[in-house]
Amino acid sequence: MHAVTEAAHQATDAELIARWQSGDQRAAALLVDRHARPLARFAASLGERVEVDELVQDTFVRAFNSLGTFRADSSLRTWLFTICRRLLLDRKRAERRRRDTEELDERDAVVEYDALDALVGEETARQVQEAVNRLTALQREVFTLRVNEGMAYADIAKVVGSTEGACRVHYHNAIRTIKEHLRDD
Amino acid sequence: MTDCTNETMRDLLPLMAHDVLGVHEAARAREHLATCPDCAAELALLRAASRVFAAATPAVDPAAIVRSLPSPPVGAERAAARPPLRVERTRRAGRANWMPRRYLAAAASLLIVGTLSLTVLERFYGERTGVTAGSDGTTADSGRRAGLAVPVDLLGAIDLADLGADELTAFLVELDGLEATVAAEPITMRQPLVAAPEGI
């Protein structure tokens, strides 16, 4: 039994997708277990605070409804992050419309970022938070995916809709900005 | 905190923080870190940032997410959910349908060629013997005497549409035999035999 469970956990995403498509609901649970927390971390780092769980759930529902169109050109994780980011931006846009403000620019998507409020008391956390707050939205997305998820630039490019080279530049600019902030602090 | 000039190594630092580097790359990175305080400081910063982000991540309930997911596709829906397999099946089915058509076309070609050959042969032997194929019972013997393996009465009255399965099979067998007979040779080769003087 234990061996079966271990084998299931070692299955690749593609294998689990195939099993789910064959009617195995447990495969879906394994996929959710594997990717839910990284998605939540990504959403939180982009400024989503109170509805992270709902956003992650919507991401999975949308992904599973469209698994038939998933061509595995990228990894499932990259695909999930792409969906999550799109949903987040849609929410931000809708929120902005409700407030009757100007059209949301993607750069504004995370201006209100303060997901690290809970750690304000900690000096390192505060410094990092302030440094990250100085980043542009795109720099922050690239930095988060690179640092939090260890993603390759090619995958990051797919998530944020940019190029590999541009993502590399955004990452290094983000690091420079954070270092400058820490140096000045 | 300054920047190391080794961009390649700096690019590896986030991956090193996640322990996703290969054995050789990790060893190379550790070797570099031992001699580069800038990269060591940057790696420490990345790890700190990663910890901060992780600590700020709200909890999610995987079970609730799983409950909200659609049911796995079944039957036709499952097939639709796996287009590559569907394409593969379509290709196989297409090939399976196409193969008999190819054989049918080959058989039809054989019949046409055979019919034309038989028509020419019938006309030739009809002229030589003065008998129209199928006109009386001697025709078949005349044909056989001339080296023709197919009964001429069958040839003369041939209408493929009227033939039954057994007759058609027999006809095809006769056609196979026809290719090996002397009568199938060019006329120029048979001419001396036909024109032999009667007095000899």
Interface residues (C-beta under 8 A of the other chain):
Chain A: W20 Q21 S22 G23 D24 Q25 A28 A29 V32 D33 A36 R37 L39 A40 R41 A44 S45 R49 V52 D53 V56 Q57 F60 V61 F64 N65 L67 G68 A115 L116 A118 L119 T124 A125 V128 Q129 V132 F143 T144 R146 V147 N148 E149 G150 R168 Y171 H172 I175 R176 I178 K179 L182 R183
Chain B: M1 D3 E7 R10 D11 P14 L15 A17 H18 V20 E42 L45 L46 A48 A49 S50 V52 F53 A54 A55 A56 T57 P58 A59 V60 D61 P62 A63 A64 I65 V66 S68 L69 P70 S71 P72 P73 V74 R78 A80 A81 R82 P83
